[in-house]
Structures are given as structure tokens and as C-alpha cells.
Amino acid sequence: MKVYQFNPESGVYAGELFEEGEMLKYVEGITAIAPPSHGPGLVPVFDPEKQAWDTMPASLFRRDASM
């Protein structure tokens, strides 16, 4: 089945892949819930407790370029 990856720490969407359905309960950072459509400057973010996606400004997740 198609599943959607997210960073377990930040919830940020990381792509999609195919996985056995029963593996969902064993693998951290994947869900069968599709992320919402999002426009430029927005990032889908998954909340595992709510089992829901939201969108947030991408600027919240940019790393400091001087690092």
C-alpha cells in the first residue's frame, strides 16, 4: 500500500513509498493518511497524536545557512 513518510521529530513530510499495511504499527514516521495539497511556501506536517496533517510555513523549518 502507498504510505507517506514524515520526520518523526518535526512531522515534516518526507515523501511516499510502498509498505505492507501491517508494518504501519512497527515503523516510525509513516502513515497511510495522505498529506493535504499545499502551495508554495507551505509544508505538510503530520501530528501522530491527532493522526492528522496540517500545513505550516516552510520558513519555520529552514536551517540557518551560516551553520
C-alpha positions in Angstrom: 0.0 0.0 0.0 1.1 3.6 -0.5 2.3 5.3 2.7 3.6 8.7 3.4 6.8 9.4 5.3 7.3 12.2 7.8 10.2 13.1 10.1 9.3 11.6 13.5 10.8 14.6 15.3 9.4 17.5 13.3 6.4 15.9 11.5 7.6 17.4 8.2 6.5 15.4 5.1 9.4 13.4 3.6 7.8 11.6 0.6 5.9 8.5 -0.2 6.7 4.8 -0.6 5.0 1.4 -0.6 4.9 -0.7 2.6 3.0 -3.7 3.9 -0.1 -2.5 5.7 0.7 -4.4 8.9 4.1 -2.7 9.1 2.5 0.7 9.9 2.3 -0.1 13.6 6.0 -1.1 13.7 7.7 1.6 11.6 8.1 5.1 13.0 7.5 8.0 10.7 5.0 6.6 8.2 1.2 6.9 7.8 -1.4 5.8 5.3 -3.1 9.2 5.6 -2.3 11.3 2.5 -0.9 14.8 3.2 -3.0 17.8 2.1 -2.4 19.8 -1.0 -0.1 22.7 -0.3 1.1 25.7 -2.2 4.4 27.5 -2.4 5.9 28.3 0.9 3.9 25.7 2.8 5.0 22.3 4.2 2.7 19.4 5.2 3.4 18.4 8.9 1.9 15.3 10.5 0.8 15.1 14.1 0.9 11.4 15.2 -1.2 12.1 18.3 -4.0 13.6 16.3 -3.4 11.3 13.3 -3.8 14.3 11.1 -1.8 16.6 8.7 -1.6 20.3 8.8 0.3 22.8 6.7 2.8 25.3 8.1 5.0 28.0 6.6 8.2 26.5 5.2 10.2 29.3 6.9 9.6 27.6 10.2 11.7 24.7 9.1 14.6 26.3 7.2 18.1 25.8 8.7 20.4 28.7 9.3 22.7 28.9 6.2 25.6 30.2 8.3 25.9 26.8 10.2 
